[in-house]
Amino acid sequence: MQPTVNDAIHIGVFGGSFDPPHIAHFICSRIAAEWLGLSKLLVIPAATQPCKLAGTSASAELRCEMIQALIRDDPLFELSRIEIDRGGISYTVDTLKKLIELYPSPEYKLHFLIGADALSEMDEWHDPEAIFSIAKVAVMMRPGIDPFRENNRWAERALRVEIPRLEISSTTVRQRIAVGLSVRLMVGSEVDDIIRGNRLYQIG
């Protein structure tokens, strides 16, 4: 007898540049994972994101090293190099198509975690219809952005997940480093050591 969706092992997919990763990434995604009942949360750093063709400030290997430093003590998280190893532009739909081969239905159920801003921009993504057909899209809500009230055509097919308000972003972390301010509490001591040891995000 094959498992049903309710009996399936629920796997989360959480992607991004992670340039650098910070504690809000993993506090918010863990809360979402608990709400969704996930057994595993794959953290997938992008090789090259379509919206960030200029590249990232840290290499793929250093971003993976920083992610691993932040998640190593939490067994829920697992670093996936699927996009890094594939290379090129990281289209989400291509990643999900590969993951569904590794985690086939009905034994597994994929959940794709995104921010509220991403749902608002979903029409600009590559083949969003396929994304919604492969995985259940879970939207981690952010203050000031509510695509569920914007007549968004994808909202009725997505799950709304309330998360804490943590005003930390990778952009803010990079800006603080550039002007010599501490980010140790934002990224954790191990990530801070990697940033300092490799002189990442510094100007000049």
C-alpha positions as YAML, in Angstrom:
chain: A
units: angstrom
residues:
- id: 1
  name: MET
  ca: [0.00, 0.00, 0.00]
- id: 2
  name: GLN
  ca: [1.47, 3.35, -1.08]
- id: 3
  name: PRO
  ca: [1.62, 6.23, 1.41]
- id: 4
  name: THR
  ca: [-0.86, 9.06, 1.02]
- id: 5
  name: VAL
  ca: [0.03, 12.76, 1.15]
- id: 6
  name: ASN
  ca: [-0.92, 12.77, 4.82]
- id: 7
  name: ASP
  ca: [1.45, 9.86, 5.48]
- id: 8
  name: ALA
  ca: [4.23, 11.41, 3.38]
- id: 9
  name: ILE
  ca: [7.55, 12.65, 4.69]
- id: 10
  name: HIS
  ca: [7.40, 16.42, 4.41]
- id: 11
  name: ILE
  ca: [10.57, 18.08, 3.06]
- id: 12
  name: GLY
  ca: [11.16, 21.83, 3.06]
- id: 13
  name: VAL
  ca: [13.07, 23.76, 0.40]
- id: 14
  name: PHE
  ca: [14.60, 27.09, 1.45]
- id: 15
  name: GLY
  ca: [16.76, 28.86, -1.12]
- id: 16
  name: GLY
  ca: [18.51, 32.18, -1.55]
- id: 17
  name: SER
  ca: [21.84, 33.89, -2.00]
- id: 18
  name: PHE
  ca: [22.75, 33.66, 1.70]
- id: 19
  name: ASP
  ca: [25.34, 36.38, 1.15]
- id: 20
  name: PRO
  ca: [25.88, 36.19, 4.06]
- id: 21
  name: PRO
  ca: [23.50, 33.90, 5.96]
- id: 22
  name: HIS
  ca: [22.26, 35.34, 9.26]
- id: 23
  name: ILE
  ca: [20.28, 34.14, 12.25]
- id: 24
  name: ALA
  ca: [16.93, 35.48, 11.02]
- id: 25
  name: HIS
  ca: [17.13, 33.16, 8.00]
- id: 26
  name: PHE
  ca: [17.14, 30.13, 10.25]
- id: 27
  name: ILE
  ca: [14.98, 31.31, 13.14]
- id: 28
  name: CYS
  ca: [12.16, 32.19, 10.74]
- id: 29
  name: SER
  ca: [12.54, 29.12, 8.54]
- id: 30
  name: ARG
  ca: [12.64, 26.82, 11.57]
- id: 31
  name: ILE
  ca: [9.41, 28.30, 12.92]
- id: 32
  name: ALA
  ca: [7.83, 27.82, 9.49]
- id: 33
  name: ALA
  ca: [9.13, 24.24, 9.37]
- id: 34
  name: GLU
  ca: [7.60, 23.48, 12.78]
- id: 35
  name: TRP
  ca: [4.25, 24.92, 11.69]
- id: 36
  name: LEU
  ca: [4.34, 22.84, 8.50]
- id: 37
  name: GLY
  ca: [5.45, 19.66, 10.27]
- id: 38
  name: LEU
  ca: [8.59, 19.24, 8.18]
- id: 39
  name: SER
  ca: [10.98, 16.35, 8.77]
- id: 40
  name: LYS
  ca: [13.85, 18.04, 6.96]
- id: 41
  name: LEU
  ca: [14.59, 21.52, 5.65]
- id: 42
  name: LEU
  ca: [16.98, 21.74, 2.70]
- id: 43
  name: VAL
  ca: [18.97, 24.98, 2.62]
- id: 44
  name: ILE
  ca: [19.92, 25.66, -0.99]
- id: 45
  name: PRO
  ca: [22.33, 28.51, -1.79]
- id: 46
  name: ALA
  ca: [21.99, 29.77, -5.36]
- id: 47
  name: ALA
  ca: [24.82, 29.54, -7.85]
- id: 48
  name: THR
  ca: [23.55, 32.61, -9.75]
- id: 49
  name: GLN
  ca: [20.10, 34.02, -9.16]
- id: 50
  name: PRO
  ca: [18.27, 35.49, -12.19]
- id: 51
  name: CYS
  ca: [17.60, 38.70, -10.26]
- id: 52
  name: LYS
  ca: [21.24, 39.01, -9.16]
- id: 53
  name: LEU
  ca: [23.21, 38.40, -12.35]
- id: 54
  name: ALA
  ca: [26.02, 40.64, -11.15]
- id: 55
  name: GLY
  ca: [27.00, 37.81, -8.82]
- id: 56
  name: THR
  ca: [27.49, 37.66, -5.08]
- id: 57
  name: SER
  ca: [30.09, 39.20, -2.80]
- id: 58
  name: ALA
  ca: [31.21, 35.88, -1.34]
- id: 59
  name: SER
  ca: [32.13, 32.78, -3.32]
- id: 60
  name: ALA
  ca: [29.82, 29.78, -3.46]
- id: 61
  name: GLU
  ca: [32.20, 27.77, -1.29]
- id: 62
  name: LEU
  ca: [32.37, 30.45, 1.39]
- id: 63
  name: ARG
  ca: [28.59, 30.84, 1.42]
- id: 64
  name: CYS
  ca: [28.26, 27.08, 1.89]
- id: 65
  name: GLU
  ca: [30.84, 27.19, 4.67]
- id: 66
  name: MET
  ca: [28.94, 29.98, 6.44]
- id: 67
  name: ILE
  ca: [25.60, 28.20, 6.11]
- id: 68
  name: GLN
  ca: [27.08, 25.00, 7.50]
- id: 69
  name: ALA
  ca: [28.51, 26.92, 10.44]
- id: 70
  name: LEU
  ca: [25.04, 28.26, 11.31]
- id: 71
  name: ILE
  ca: [23.06, 25.04, 10.92]
- id: 72
  name: ARG
  ca: [25.49, 22.35, 12.10]
- id: 73
  name: ASP
  ca: [23.91, 22.03, 15.56]
- id: 74
  name: ASP
  ca: [20.31, 21.73, 14.33]
- id: 75
  name: PRO
  ca: [19.49, 18.36, 12.72]
- id: 76
  name: LEU
  ca: [16.39, 19.74, 11.00]
- id: 77
  name: PHE
  ca: [18.54, 21.64, 8.51]
- id: 78
  name: GLU
  ca: [20.56, 20.13, 5.70]
- id: 79
  name: LEU
  ca: [22.79, 22.05, 3.31]
- id: 80
  name: SER
  ca: [22.11, 21.13, -0.33]
- id: 81
  name: ARG
  ca: [24.62, 21.99, -3.07]
- id: 82
  name: ILE
  ca: [22.19, 21.13, -5.85]
- id: 83
  name: GLU
  ca: [22.27, 24.61, -7.41]
- id: 84
  name: ILE
  ca: [25.95, 25.28, -6.67]
- id: 85
  name: ASP
  ca: [27.02, 22.02, -8.30]
- id: 86
  name: ARG
  ca: [24.69, 22.52, -11.30]
- id: 87
  name: GLY
  ca: [26.05, 26.02, -11.87]
- id: 88
  name: GLY
  ca: [24.56, 28.68, -14.11]
- id: 89
  name: ILE
  ca: [21.38, 30.60, -13.37]
- id: 90
  name: SER
  ca: [19.44, 29.07, -10.49]
- id: 91
  name: TYR
  ca: [15.83, 28.79, -11.64]
- id: 92
  name: THR
  ca: [13.68, 27.45, -8.82]
- id: 93
  name: VAL
  ca: [11.57, 25.32, -11.13]
- id: 94
  name: ASP
  ca: [14.67, 23.42, -12.33]
- id: 95
  name: THR
  ca: [15.72, 22.77, -8.74]
- id: 96
  name: LEU
  ca: [12.26, 21.53, -7.76]
- id: 97
  name: LYS
  ca: [12.12, 19.22, -10.80]
- id: 98
  name: LYS
  ca: [15.39, 17.64, -9.69]
- id: 99
  name: LEU
  ca: [14.28, 17.41, -6.05]
- id: 100
  name: ILE
  ca: [11.05, 15.64, -6.99]
- id: 101
  name: GLU
  ca: [13.25, 12.93, -8.56]
- id: 102
  name: LEU
  ca: [15.20, 12.61, -5.32]
- id: 103
  name: TYR
  ca: [12.08, 12.85, -3.13]
- id: 104
  name: PRO
  ca: [9.27, 11.33, -5.26]
- id: 105
  name: SER
  ca: [5.57, 11.57, -4.50]
- id: 106
  name: PRO
  ca: [3.62, 10.11, -2.72]
- id: 107
  name: GLU
  ca: [6.38, 9.02, -0.34]
- id: 108
  name: TYR
  ca: [7.52, 12.63, -0.01]
- id: 109
  name: LYS
  ca: [5.83, 16.02, -0.13]
- id: 110
  name: LEU
  ca: [7.85, 19.12, -1.01]
- id: 111
  name: HIS
  ca: [7.20, 22.51, 0.61]
- id: 112
  name: PHE
  ca: [8.82, 25.57, -0.93]
- id: 113
  name: LEU
  ca: [9.43, 28.37, 1.60]
- id: 114
  name: ILE
  ca: [9.43, 31.93, 0.29]
- id: 115
  name: GLY
  ca: [9.06, 35.45, 1.65]
- id: 116
  name: ALA
  ca: [5.96, 37.57, 1.15]
- id: 117
  name: ASP
  ca: [7.83, 39.80, -1.30]
- id: 118
  name: ALA
  ca: [8.59, 36.78, -3.48]
- id: 119
  name: LEU
  ca: [4.91, 35.85, -3.76]
- id: 120
  name: SER
  ca: [4.16, 39.43, -4.83]
- id: 121
  name: GLU
  ca: [6.70, 39.02, -7.64]
- id: 122
  name: MET
  ca: [5.74, 35.46, -8.64]
- id: 123
  name: ASP
  ca: [4.54, 36.45, -12.11]
- id: 124
  name: GLU
  ca: [8.13, 37.44, -12.90]
- id: 125
  name: TRP
  ca: [9.51, 34.00, -11.98]
- id: 126
  name: HIS
  ca: [10.36, 31.33, -14.52]
- id: 127
  name: ASP
  ca: [7.37, 28.95, -14.95]
- id: 128
  name: PRO
  ca: [5.53, 29.68, -11.67]
- id: 129
  name: GLU
  ca: [2.73, 27.29, -12.63]
- id: 130
  name: ALA
  ca: [5.18, 24.38, -12.53]
- id: 131
  name: ILE
  ca: [6.51, 25.55, -9.15]
- id: 132
  name: PHE
  ca: [3.01, 25.38, -7.65]
- id: 133
  name: SER
  ca: [2.31, 22.01, -9.26]
- id: 134
  name: ILE
  ca: [5.48, 20.43, -7.84]
- id: 135
  name: ALA
  ca: [5.53, 21.87, -4.31]
- id: 136
  name: LYS
  ca: [3.25, 23.44, -1.75]
- id: 137
  name: VAL
  ca: [4.33, 27.07, -1.51]
- id: 138
  name: ALA
  ca: [4.55, 28.39, 2.06]
- id: 139
  name: VAL
  ca: [4.81, 32.16, 2.45]
- id: 140
  name: MET
  ca: [6.71, 33.51, 5.45]
- id: 141
  name: MET
  ca: [4.98, 36.80, 6.13]
- id: 142
  name: ARG
  ca: [6.87, 40.07, 6.62]
- id: 143
  name: PRO
  ca: [5.57, 43.33, 8.10]
- id: 144
  name: GLY
  ca: [4.33, 45.77, 5.49]
- id: 145
  name: ILE
  ca: [3.95, 43.20, 2.71]
- id: 146
  name: ASP
  ca: [0.77, 41.15, 2.37]
- id: 147
  name: PRO
  ca: [0.28, 39.56, -1.06]
- id: 148
  name: PHE
  ca: [-2.84, 37.82, 0.27]
- id: 149
  name: ARG
  ca: [-4.56, 41.23, 0.24]
- id: 150
  name: GLU
  ca: [-3.18, 42.35, -3.13]
- id: 151
  name: ASN
  ca: [-5.48, 40.37, -5.42]
- id: 152
  name: ASN
  ca: [-2.50, 38.09, -6.06]
- id: 153
  name: ARG
  ca: [-3.57, 35.21, -8.30]
- id: 154
  name: TRP
  ca: [-1.14, 32.81, -6.61]
- id: 155
  name: ALA
  ca: [-2.22, 33.56, -3.04]
- id: 156
  name: GLU
  ca: [-5.16, 31.15, -3.02]
- id: 157
  name: ARG
  ca: [-2.76, 28.30, -3.80]
- id: 158
  name: ALA
  ca: [-0.22, 29.24, -1.13]
- id: 159
  name: LEU
  ca: [-0.02, 28.76, 2.63]
- id: 160
  name: ARG
  ca: [0.37, 31.77, 4.90]
- id: 161
  name: VAL
  ca: [2.89, 31.25, 7.71]
- id: 162
  name: GLU
  ca: [3.22, 33.88, 10.43]
- id: 163
  name: ILE
  ca: [6.79, 34.38, 11.67]
- id: 164
  name: PRO
  ca: [8.41, 36.76, 14.17]
- id: 165
  name: ARG
  ca: [9.44, 40.23, 13.12]
- id: 166
  name: LEU
  ca: [13.24, 40.09, 12.89]
- id: 167
  name: GLU
  ca: [14.66, 43.12, 11.16]
- id: 168
  name: ILE
  ca: [17.88, 41.56, 9.87]
- id: 169
  name: SER
  ca: [18.83, 41.26, 6.21]
- id: 170
  name: SER
  ca: [21.96, 40.24, 4.34]
- id: 171
  name: THR
  ca: [22.09, 43.75, 2.88]
- id: 172
  name: THR
  ca: [22.12, 45.27, 6.37]
- id: 173
  name: VAL
  ca: [24.86, 42.86, 7.47]
- id: 174
  name: ARG
  ca: [27.03, 43.77, 4.47]
- id: 175
  name: GLN
  ca: [26.45, 47.49, 5.04]
- id: 176
  name: ARG
  ca: [27.48, 47.24, 8.68]
- id: 177
  name: ILE
  ca: [30.62, 45.33, 7.83]
- id: 178
  name: ALA
  ca: [31.53, 47.90, 5.16]
- id: 179
  name: VAL
  ca: [31.55, 50.70, 7.76]
- id: 180
  name: GLY
  ca: [33.31, 48.68, 10.45]
- id: 181
  name: LEU
  ca: [30.34, 47.84, 12.69]
- id: 182
  name: SER
  ca: [29.95, 44.50, 14.48]
- id: 183
  name: VAL
  ca: [27.61, 41.83, 13.07]
- id: 184
  name: ARG
  ca: [28.61, 39.01, 15.42]
- id: 185
  name: LEU
  ca: [25.20, 38.72, 17.10]
- id: 186
  name: MET
  ca: [23.47, 38.85, 13.70]
- id: 187
  name: VAL
  ca: [25.44, 36.03, 12.07]
- id: 188
  name: GLY
  ca: [26.87, 34.06, 14.98]
- id: 189
  name: SER
  ca: [30.48, 33.77, 16.09]
- id: 190
  name: GLU
  ca: [31.55, 31.11, 13.55]
- id: 191
  name: VAL
  ca: [30.17, 33.00, 10.57]
- id: 192
  name: ASP
  ca: [31.69, 36.22, 11.87]
- id: 193
  name: ASP
  ca: [35.06, 34.50, 12.08]
- id: 194
  name: ILE
  ca: [34.72, 33.32, 8.46]
- id: 195
  name: ILE
  ca: [33.79, 36.83, 7.33]
- id: 196
  name: ARG
  ca: [36.69, 38.40, 9.18]
- id: 197
  name: GLY
  ca: [39.19, 35.72, 8.18]
- id: 198
  name: ASN
  ca: [38.36, 36.17, 4.51]
- id: 199
  name: ARG
  ca: [37.85, 39.97, 4.67]
- id: 200
  name: LEU
  ca: [34.40, 39.65, 3.13]
- id: 201
  name: TYR
  ca: [32.16, 42.62, 2.32]
- id: 202
  name: GLN
  ca: [34.80, 45.20, 3.12]
- id: 203
  name: ILE
  ca: [35.26, 48.30, 1.00]
- id: 204
  name: GLY
  ca: [38.73, 48.86, -0.42]
...
